Amino acid sequence: MSRQNYFFTSESVSEGHPDKVCDRISDEIVDLFFKEAIKAGQDPAKVRVAAETLATTNRIVIAGEVRTHLDEKQIKSKVKSAARKAVRNIGYEQDGFHWKKAKIDVLLHPQSADIAMGVDESSNKDVGAGDQGIMFGYACRETPELMPAPIYYAHKILENLTKYRKAGEKGCEKLGPDAKSQVTIRYENGKPAAVTQIVLSTQHLDETLSSKDVQKIVEPVIRETLNGLEIAKDCKWWINPTGKFVIGGPDGDAGLTGRKIIVDTYGGAAPHGGGAFSGKDPTKVDRSAAYAARYLAKNVVAAKLADRCTIQLSYAIGVAKPLSIYVDLHGTAKNGVDEAKVEKALSEVMDLSPRGIRTHLALNKPIYAKSAAYGHFGRKAGRDGSFSWEKTDLVDALKKAVA
């Protein structure tokens, strides 16, 4: 029996955090090449991108591999433009990091032919995975979106502060783009009972603001965000605990793509395979198969087969079918369902080959930039095809498969 009474903490970072700036730029580049392929009448399934970004004081370096019909000059011009638009949208117009003034180096080169052999589509063979690796998906009943509560609320606090900052509302116009949150929740009988610790460090543009001044701005937004979840009477608030936070973003600390993988997933409440998501086209299974695993886990819980579900998938480069499928229902299975039945059902209701995943979830689209901050999971599926892995359209199929 798992523990029923405990404390659990998760953190999030805003879109202006240095690492998230890099994730955003990398995902804008993925979207760029999909858009350019579609515009030119090219097959978007043939787009290949693995773009890594580094950002520091007024400097952005973009490196990696791509396959595109664009020539080198076009690539550099369009990638630089996409990067500047991303930084501008986030809100950086500071002396040390400015969307217009930052120097941008583009060091993208063609995809390795050795990798291409294993992942290119052809009529006479299945499409292999773009790399080896393990991927995890998770879902639970702690929030309506079937996400763990600590990471869900940590994300929402920063998302709402960003919304009000950009709208110039509720005093949040005095805040900067860079911020971090952390939420500790007390669990009773295995369910979230109350928030006991709240940590928020946010950049502020007015140098005269003290930690108490910042708390007066952010506390109403935090309370609004936590509506429906009790804040303990003795909850400790740690707002800008080090004091002044004026120098933020890549000017204050260098950023890199892929350094916030626990923030991107389940906040430590579930395992992580180790592969980052941002900057990668969906032939890279550390992205697409992680989406598939979340999709399947969410549908298992939505189908009321269990209250919690962890799924692991594993792949080998150039091999189409997953090497293994593992399910853990954490002792919460319903109506005689067991893990072996669910494992068998998963491969019946969805083709888990790399091409099958991309087709089922319609991933060959420019839908990735909006996933770069506030989590890849627990989001609303969009009309443009974004967050398709959050749909619960396999519920009936799963119920039938395990019957």
Buried (B, 14 or more C-beta within 10 A) or exposed (E): EEEEEEEBBBBBBBBBBBBBBBBBBBBBBBBBBBBBBBEEEBEBBBBBBBBBBBBBBBBBBBBBBBBBEBEEEEBBEBBBEBBBBBBEBBBBEBEBBBBEEBEBEBEBEEBEEEBBEBBBBEEEEBBBBBBBBBBBBBBBBBBEBBBBBBBBBBBBBBBBBBEBBBEEEBBBBBBBBBBBBBBBBBBEEBEBBBBBBBBBBBBBBEEEBEBEBBBEBBBEBBEEBBEEBBBBEEBEBBBBEEEBBEBBBBBBBBBBBBBBBBBBBBBBBBBBBEBBBBBBBBBBBBBBBBBBBBBBBBBBBBBBBBBBBBBBBBBBBBBBBBEEBBBBBBEBBEEEBEBEBBBEBBBEBBBBBBBBBBEBBEBBBBBBBBBBBBBBBBBEBEEEBBBBBBBBEBBEBBBEBBE
